[in-house]
Amino acid sequence: MPRWTFFVALSLLSLATRLPAAEIVTITAENLDKGIAPAGKEADWILGDHVMRNDKIVAVFGNPIPTRNANMTVKNVGGCIIDLTERDRPNDQLSAYYPGGGGYVFGFGLAAATSRNATPSAESVAPAVAANVAASGEAVHLRVVAKPSDGGPRVEVAYHLVDGDDFMTVTTKYTNPHDKPIKVDLIDRVRADRTFTANIDAETNVAWWDDEWFGQAYGIVPVGAKVQYDPNAKTRDGKQQTAVVQYIVDGSANVDLAPGKSVEVTRRVFPANSLLAARGIAARMADKPLVPVAVTVVDDKGPVPGAFVTVSRGKNKPEKHAAGRSDKDGKLAFDLPKTDDGWRVNVERLGRRVREIPLDLMSTTSVTIKAELPPAGYVVANITDDRGGPIPCKVQFQGRLPAKPVSVDDKAPEVDFGPDSADTAVKNVYYSHNGKFRQELPPGDYDAVISYGPEYDAVFTSIKVERGEESPLAAKLVRVVDSKGWVSSDFHSHSTPSGDNTSSQFGRVQNLLCEHIEFAPCTEHNRISTYVPHLKQLGVEHLMATCSGMELTGSLLPVNHQNAFPLVERPHTQDGGGPVVDNANPVAQIERLALWDDKSEKLVQMNHPNLVQILGDRDTDGQPDAGFENMFGFVDVMEVHPPHEVFTPPATLEDARKSPNTITNWMQMLNLGYRIPGVVNTDAHYNFHGSGFLRNYIKSPTDDPAKIATMDMVRASERGQVVMTNGPFLEATLTTLQGEKKTAGSGEAISAPDSKAMLHVRVQCPNWFDVDRVQVFINGRPDKKLNFTRRENAKLFSREVVRFDHEIPLELESDAHVIVATIGEESQLGVVMGPDHGKDKPVAVTNPIFVDVDGDGFKANGDLLGLPIPHQKTITPRGHAHGHEHVGG
């Protein structure tokens, strides 16, 4: 082959590899499997959104239609950036970037591909509508337009991405189409929540957002304007705007725009894998001389991922410049300004540190650092069930002083694996799906608490972790509570798709699993979603049953929140295919939810309700009215937590705006004739002990989670075959004494013609909490003769697993619903349930057993339990939208 031929071929090959095209494409069902859309904890893309990407970055723009919401709190994202990350390291953590501050409704303008510096022409636009965009070239463009409204400007936003650039150019043009001057705020708004910090760097004119833990940063550098960041800034109309970025032109971010005139703001928006990298990009844009820095973190075993690399600046009083975390290969690269400012580097991971490394940037063109951390100490866990098999578990590590301190300066080691929104290792908790893990810990002495929900004894032990050594942690978790015929459930949990938190959904599933929740529907706010992919990833579908559902969350709090499951998820569509809220009419909203999916059978749950408001005080002014009572026609179960308040009924209704005691109001409703079962749920939003501190035991034909049928859970819950608890396993059955003996349990009805019955109550507890009181409530009133305490009735209580097992004779004067509750008045849930709920008293409450003593069917007695509340003379019974009757409906 001639030399020149080889040279040309090689050059063409090099050209092909050096010049990949930028592209803009609409996400469709046909290209989903091509990896067009980016990954990340906060990725919110759906079908119909538009992707712009080049060889460096990828961004997703919400489909520019009025109904496009990223989630419950990140709304009106049509034409806005909702996902942004690096191409070779997809890790979206952005909620949204709103050009113009989020107050505009954008429609599609154009999508085009051009040469590097060209402006889109009519010929380059492809296509003319936003239905299915597909274009590629040296540069790609997306233009969205908001029509003027309420005397405001016409707003045109142009996004421009050139291949090879690590930033998106965004230009907003405000035009006054009116015959009078208007005022325009030159602002953007960024939603980067919870674990993000934010600030500006005046030297490089950048506003930045940084999430050190999840390893993502963002920056905005305006062109021809000065950036100003004010998290509490307000627009001229006085409306609060959070995380507002202002652009100062001629001394002000507020422009007086004459009729027919326009003003433009251009900025560069970019992602980076650390704030160190982001500030380096901003310095480059400011034409600052830079020095590339490459850090590799190692220890005696090799590369160290997840180490924090912090750079400080200042000769006398150094201040933190920025930080980042090493990648899976222990590497982190960034640029620093070439200045003589006393730069220094610190490297740390879980208490392991290297000596501060000074940097001389003036005498070099690049810096390479190999930071060698001291050897790590590890705990190696092997937690099994009583047969030696794998078992999920929650393991807590609490540092403590050694038994024999060497020095008065000795301190207990501190453990902080990660934030409460993380997964697997969260603060001082490790969630293991199979009981086997290896986790780094700072050297020192620890108390370890190993648990798997309240049916298992917890293991309390101690370990010592030595530097460079592996410390074994072995334990057997024994299931001591016999819950045969019942499965534990939580009907109400959240994670980051809900929009009001940033918790990993994978971490939520781990939390539920490791608390031994056996049935957990997925109930994100205003989005039908699923836990199935996470369970499959862990290989534990057989350990926790689930189904798709949602919480439909309207703005009238706390009335207009309802859960429903099962619902049909339509993946990658707006709201997962779920219904939308009705903020003005809670009755219409709950009806819409109940009848969704062609009136399919489902469980509809009323969440954390103000029952007084719903029953008869709509405007909470203390004066009786119609309330929202018609909602009850669509309610299958209602949340009545906290359960311990069954023992502390209020004497008066002091504040009409607040439900004084939900469980008392529920018992009042039972006396008024409503037959809506009660449930308790965690409503967990974060992953540090978020799930597990409340649960429902649902009567089930199977004890095997792999065989749980969702509709069995739905129908048992509708019937009230539910026991509410934060730990104790409580069973109560009532048996008639005359003629053929019949037995009924929670939610069931029974006839006792002679008014006599035998109530059998059994309570079980593991080794980490106790109960010392059992109380029987007749028609919502605690019967003093049916109150049993360890102090007064010591022989009835035990210190064994079965704390109470007793038959209690009842003689009823009239029809009655019977509720049993138990509590550990001298006990707490303790360290197993973490700091937020460790001081909670163990408590469990049954749903009522309805007893008819005169043979003409159960009749409610109308007793308001000494607490007058507004209510309707005629109640709305539960509806029959699902094709089967409800008990008492």
Residue, then its C-alpha position, 0 to 999 in steps of 0.5 A: m500500500p503506498r505511503w500516501t494512501f495509508f496517510v489519507a486513510l488514516s487521516l480520514l479515520s482520524l477525522a471521523t473519530r474526531l468529529p462526531a456530530a451534535e444531535i437533537v432528537t425526540i425521545t420516542a418508543e422506537n429509540l428508547d433502547k438506543g441510550i439517547a436519554p441520560a441516567g441519574k437519580e433525578a432523571d425525569w425525561i419521558l416520551g416526547d421530550h427532546v434531547m440535545r447532545n454532543d460528545k461532551i454533554v447531554a441535556v433533556f428539554g421538557n416537551p414544550i406543551p402547557t401540561r409538561n411537569a417533571n414531578m409534583t413540585v417541578k412544574n411547567v418545564g416545557g421548553c426548560i432543561i430538566d436533565l443535564t449531565e456529562r455524556d461519558r458519565p451520565n449522572d443527572q441530579l438537576s431538577a430543572y433549569y428555568p430560563g426566565g425564572g419559570g413564569y412562562v409557558f413555552g411552545f415549540g419554535l424550531a429545531a435545527a442542525t447547522s454548521r458550527n457558527a451558522t444561524p438556523s435558516a428556514e431550510s435548516v429547520a427540521p421539522a416544523v413541529a415538535a412531534n418528532v425532531a431528528a437533526s444532527g450536525e456541527a451545531v444543533h439548535l432548539r428554540v421555544v417561544a412564550k407568547p405575551s400574557d398579562g402585559g408581559p413580554r414575548v419571550e424566545v429562548a434559543y438553545h445552541l450546542v456545538d460539538g466539542d463544547d462542554f456547555m450549552t449556550v442559552t439566549t433569551k430574548y425579551t420583546n415588548p409587543h405592547d404600546k406601553p413600556i413594560k418591566v422585565d426581570l433578567i433572571d433564571r431559576v434553578r431547582a437543585d435540591r437538598t444535598f446541593t449547595a450554591n453560590i457565585d464566584a465574582e472573579t469568574n462570573v459564575a453561579w454554581w450548584d454543587d452536590e458533593w455526595f452525588g458527584q454532580a455540579y452545575g454552572i451558569v456563566p452569563v455573557g456580557a452581564k454580571v451574575q448575581y445569585d439570591p436564594n430569596a430574591k423576589t420578582r417585581d410582582g412581589k412573588q417569591q422566587t427560590a434559587v433565582v439567578q439575576y443578570i445585571v445589565d447596566g447596573s440592574a437586573n430589571v429592565d424598562l423595555a419600550p414598546g417594540k424594543s427587545v433585550e437579550v441575555t446570553r449565558r453558558v450552562f454546563p454540568a461537571n462531575s465536581l465543583l472543582a471541575a465546574r469552577g475550572i470550566a468557569a475560569r477557562m471561560a473567563d480566560k484565566p490561565l489554568v493548570p490541569v491537576a490530576v489526583t489519584v487516591v490509593d491505599d495499600k489495596g489499590p485505587v480508593p473510590g469515593a474519597f473527598v478531595t478538597v482544595s483550599r486557597g489562601k496563604n494566611k487564612p486558607e478557605k475552601h475553594a471546592a471539592g470533589r470525589s474520586d471515581k471508581d479508579g480513584k481519580l479526579a481531574f480538574d483545572l485551577p487558576k494559575t495564581d500564587d494563592g497558597w493552594r493546598v489539597n486535602v484528601e479524606r475518606l471516612g476518617r482516613r486522611v493524608r497530610e495536606i499537600p501544598l501546590d505550587l502552580m506558578s512554576t509548572t504547566s500541570v500537576t499530578i498528585k498521588a495521594e496514598l491514604p492509610p490502610a482502611g479498616y473494614v467490617v465484613a458481615n455475615i448475617t443469617d437467618d436461624r437456618g444459616g441462610p441469607i436474610p435482609c437486615k438493617v445494621q447500625f454502627q455507633g462509635r463508642l470510647p474503648a473500654k480502656p481509653v489510652s488518652v483523655d483525648d480519645k474520641a468515639p469514632e464517628v460514622d457518616f456513610g452518606p446523606d439520608s437521601a442515599d442508598t445502601a449506606v445511609k448515615n450510620v446505617y447499612y442496608s443489606h438485602n442478603g446479610k453479606f457485605r464489606q464496609e469500610l469503617p474508621p478504626g475504633d470500637y463500635d456498638a452494632v445493632i442488627s435487625y429485621g423488623p419487629e418479628y425478629d429479635a434484634v442482635f446487639t453486639s460490639i466490634k473493634v475495627e483495626r486499621g488495615e484489618e477486616s473485622p468479622l460481624a456474624a449474627k443470626l436473626v431469629r424470627v420469634v413472633d408468629s404472625k401466621g395468617w398476616v403479612s406486614s405492609d406499608f401503604h404510603s412511601h415516597s422517594t425522589p420521583s415524588g418531587d418533594n424529596t430527593s431520596s433514591q428510590f432504590g434506597r427506599v426499596q432497601n429500607l422497606l425490605c430491610e424492615h421486613i415489609e412484606f407488601a409495599p405498593c409504590t405510591e409516589h406523589n402524582r406519578i404512577s411508578t414501580y419498585v419492581p426494577h429495584l427488587k429485580q436488581l437485588g434479586v429479592e422479588h420473592l421477599m417483598a410483594t409490590c404493585s404500582g400505585m400513586e398518591l394523588t396530591g392536590s393543594l388543599l392540605p391535608v384534605n386532598h391527598q389520596n393513595a390508590f393501588p393497583l394502578v396501571e403504569r404507563p412507563h415514560t409518559q406524563d405522570g406514569g399515565g396517572p390522573v391529574v389533581d383537582n385543587a378546587n374540588p377534592v370530591a371530584q379528585i378522589e372520584r377521578l382516582a377511584l374510577w381510574d383505569d376504567k373503574s378497575e378494582k383498587l384500594v383508595q386510601m385517604n391520607h393524613p386527613n383532617l376528619v373534622q374539616i371533611l365531616g363538616d367544616r370545609d373552611t375550618d372556621g369552626q362553624p358547621d357546614a357541608g364539609f367534604e363529606n361526599m369524599f367518603g363515598f370513594v374511600d376504602v381505608m383512611e390513615v388514623h395515625p399516630p396510633h398511641e393517641v387512642f389512649t389520649p382522647p382530647a377533651t375539647l376541639e380547640d383549633a378547627r384547622k387541625s384534627p385534634n386526634t385522628i384516631t378519636n375522630w375515626m372512632q366517632m365516625l364509627n359511632l356515626g355509622y361510617r364503616i371505613p377501616g383505619v390504617v397507619n403508614t410511615d409516609a416515609h420521604y427519606n431513607f434513614h430509618g424512614s420506613g418501618f416505624l409504622r405498619n399494618y398487618i393484613k390478613s392473608p391467605t399466604d405467609d409467603p411474600a412471593k405468593i401475595a396477590t395484590m387483590d387479596m391485600v386490597r379486599a382484606s383491607e376493604r373489609g378492615q382485616v387490618v391491625m395497626t402497629n408500630g411493632p407489637f403483633l396484636e391479635a383479637t378475636l371474639t367468640t359467641l357463647q350461645g348456640e353454635k359458637k362463631t368467631a370474628g376478628s378485625g373488620e368482621a361482624i358477628s351476632a351475639p343474641d345473648s349479649k355475651a361473648m369471649l374476647h381472646v387477646r394475644v400480644q407478641c413482642p421481640n426482645w427490643f421492646d415491651v407492652d404493659r397495658v391492654q385496653v378494650f374499647i367498647n364503641g370507642r370508649p375505654d372500659k375501665k373494667l377491661n383495662f389490664t396493666r402489668r402493674e395491676n395484673a402482673k399474672l396476665f403478662s409475661r416476659e416471653v415472646v407472648r407478652f399477653d394471652h388471655e380470654i376476656p368475657l364481655e357482656l354488651e348492653s347494646d350493639a357495639h364495635v370492639i377495638v383492642a389496643t396495647i401499649g408499652e407505657e414503660s417501654q420505647l422502640g429504642v435504638v432499633m428504630g433510630p433517633d426520630h422514632g426510638k422514643d416512641k412507645p410500642v403500640a398496636v390497635t385493631n380495627p373494630i369487630f362489629v357485634d349485633v346483640d339483638g339480631d337486627g343487624f349492627k346499628a351505630n350508637g351515634d356517641l361522639l365520645g364527649l367531643p362535639i364535632p360538626h357532621q352530617k345528619t345523613i352519611t355518605p356510604r362507601g360506593h361500589a365502583h369496583g363491582h363488589e360490595h363493601v362491608g357496611g357500604 
